[in-house]
Amino acid sequence: MVLRIASGIPKLDPLMEGGLLKSSMTLITGGTGTGKTIFSLQFLVEGLKRGEPCVFLSLEEDPEDIKADARQFGWDLEKYEKSGLFRIMFHDPFETDVSTVLVNQIEYIKAKRLVVDSLSMLGLYMKDQATIRKQLGKLMRAVRNVGCTSFVTSEVLEDGKGLSRFGVEEFVVDGIIVMNYLGIGQETNRSLQIRKMRRTNHGKDIYPFKMGPKGIELEAMDDMGLTKS
């Protein structure tokens, strides 16, 4: 039996046969301002509401800033921190091995969900793509061994043509969700595309979404997972 994990994004799970594969690692990628961190936080909040311990590892932003961003959507992460259900931490990838630090935190609270934000920072400390791929593979295996379902984010450069910052992240994950942002005058169009999802018959279209006071929500879909006209 294939176990599926709810993403926490309204209308997204039906496009992935009911949700994410348990213990899978999904890359959330896109340019600056596309909503990758909010998308990932919403995934964790869904788990916290279900009583699932969660870990957020930041390789770039201060945890207090992330918690402040979450409050804008009504997500009180400090409440879950105090209860011992949630861990948020900053780690400088140059200091010690990220995999070891991460596994220790996951095992400490028996985490079921994990976010690493962002792999772009991890790669900046490595000299070549072979080293990046090796370290990302090590990180993925470490997370899988402790049974976490995880999101990892990566930034795509504005003039880049790949799916990630270094062009290797997409080859070591189980799924890829690409987030897009297009500003036209005063109109802002956001959309996402499921580019890869192992062992899943997923939607292939580009799906518009809105970012409202409660987070991200896909626009109305019909039963086939296609955008309504």
N, C-alpha and C positions, 0 to 999 in steps of 0.2 A: 504494500500500500504506500502510495506517495503522499507524504505529509506536506501540507501547504501552510504558510504563515501569512497572516493578514498584513498588508503593507501600511494600512492606516490612511491611504489616499483614496477618498471616495471615488468610486467607479473605475478604479484601476485594476483591482483583483480579477474581475470577470474577463479582462483581457489577458490574463496569465493563468488560465485554468483554475482560478480560485485563490491565487496568491503566489508567494515566493516559495521555492523549494526549501524545506527545513535544512539548516546547516549550510546553505549556499552563500556565496559572496557575489554581490551585485555592484557593478561600477556605475556610479551616478556621475555623468560627465556633461560638460557644457561650458560656455563662455562665462565671463564675469557677469554677475547679476541675474543669472538664469533661475536661481532658487535652489541650488544644490544642497546647501546647508539646511534650509528650512524643510525641504523634502525629506532629508535624512532625519532631522529632529522629529518630524511628524511620525516617521516609522518607529522611532524609539518611544514616543508618547503613546502610541497605540499599544506597545508592549507593556509600558508602565501601567496603563489603565487596566490591563489584563493581569496585573500582578507579576509580570515577568521582570527579573532583574536585568538592567541594561547598563552598558558602558559607552561613553562618548570620549574618544581620544582625539584631541586637537593637536595638530602639528603646526598650527599657524596662529589662530585667534586665542585671545585670553578667555578662559572659561567664564569669567564674569560678563564679558561682552556677549557670549553665546547665550547665557541665561537671560540677559536683558533682552536679546532678540526674541527669545522664546516667549517672554512675558507679553510681547506685543500681540501674540496669538492666544493668550489666555493659558499658556502652559507653565505651570509653576514647578519648575525642575527642582527648586530648593526643597520643596515639600517631600519629593521622592528621595532627595539626598539625605534628608534628616531621618527618613524611615529606613535607610540602608538599602533601598531598592535600586538606587542610581548612583553611578560614579562618573564624574566628568573631570578630565585632567588634561593638562598641557604637557607635552613631552618634546624636548629638543632632540631630533633624530641624530644629531651629531654627537650627543653625549654617550648614550648606551644603546644596545640593541633594542629596537622597538618591539620585536616579537616577544622577547623575554618579559619586558615590562607589561605588555598587553596581556599575555597569558596569565601572569600573576594577578592582575586586576580581575580578569574574567573568572578565574578559579576562586578568588576571594569571595565574590558575591554570587558565584554560580550563574553568571550572566547568560541569558538566552538571546539577547540582541546586542549588536555592536555597530558603532559608526566610527570610521577613521576618516578624518577631514583635515588635511587633504594629502593624497599621495604625491601631489606635485611638489610639496615641500620635502618629502622623503627622497624623491629622485634628485633634487638639486644638490644633495650631498654625495652623490655617487658619480663616478667618473665616466661610465659608459652604459649602453643599453643592456649589455650582457649582465653587468652587476645589478642594474635595476631589476631586470627580470628575475634574477636569482633571488634577490631579497624579497621581492613581491611574492614569489613562489613560496619562500620560506614563511612569510607572514600568513599567506592563505592556508598553508598546511597546518600551521600552528592554531589558527582559528577553527579550522574544520575539526581538528583533533579534540577540541573542547566543546564541539556541538553548537557553536554560535551561528545564528543567521545574521549576516552582516552586510552593511553598505559601506563602500569606500568611494570617496569623491576624487575627481581629478579635473583640472581646468584645461580647457582647450584654448589655445592662443587664437586671437581674433583672426589672424591670417592663416591659421593652421588648417590642414585638410584631413587630419587624422581624427580618431575618436578620443584621444587622450594627449596629455602634455608630452610624453616621451615615446608614444607609439608602441609600447609593449604591455601596458596595463590591461588592454582589452583581451589579450591572449591568455591571461592567467586567472580570469574570473569566470563565474558561471553565467552571469547575466550582465547586460549593458542597457542602461536607460539614458538616452541622450536628451538633454533639456535645451530648448532654444528660446531666444528672446529677440523680438523684432519690434523696434520702436518706429512708428510712422506718425510724424507730427505729434499730436497729443494722444494718439492711440498707441497702446502697447499690446502686442500680441505675444503670448507665451504658448509654447507647445512642447510635447515630449514624444519620443519615439522609442519603442522597445526594439533595440537592434539585435539583441541576442538573449536567449533564455533557455539554457540546456534542459532537455527532457520536458519541454513545455511547448504546446501549440499556442503561440502568443499572437496578439494583434500585430498587424504589419503596417498600419496606417500611421499618420502623424496626428496626434490628438491634442487639441487646444485645451489649456487649463487656465483657471483663474486663481489668483492669490488673494483671498479675502481675509476677514477678521479671524477666521478659525483655521487658516492655513490654506493648503493647496487642494483644489478640487477640479477634476476633469469636467469639461463641458458635457452636456447631455449626449448620451449614446443610445443607439437602438440595440436590439437584442443580439445583433451580429457584431457588436463592438465597433461599428462605424459611426462617424460623426453625423448627426442629423443635419439635414440641409435647412 
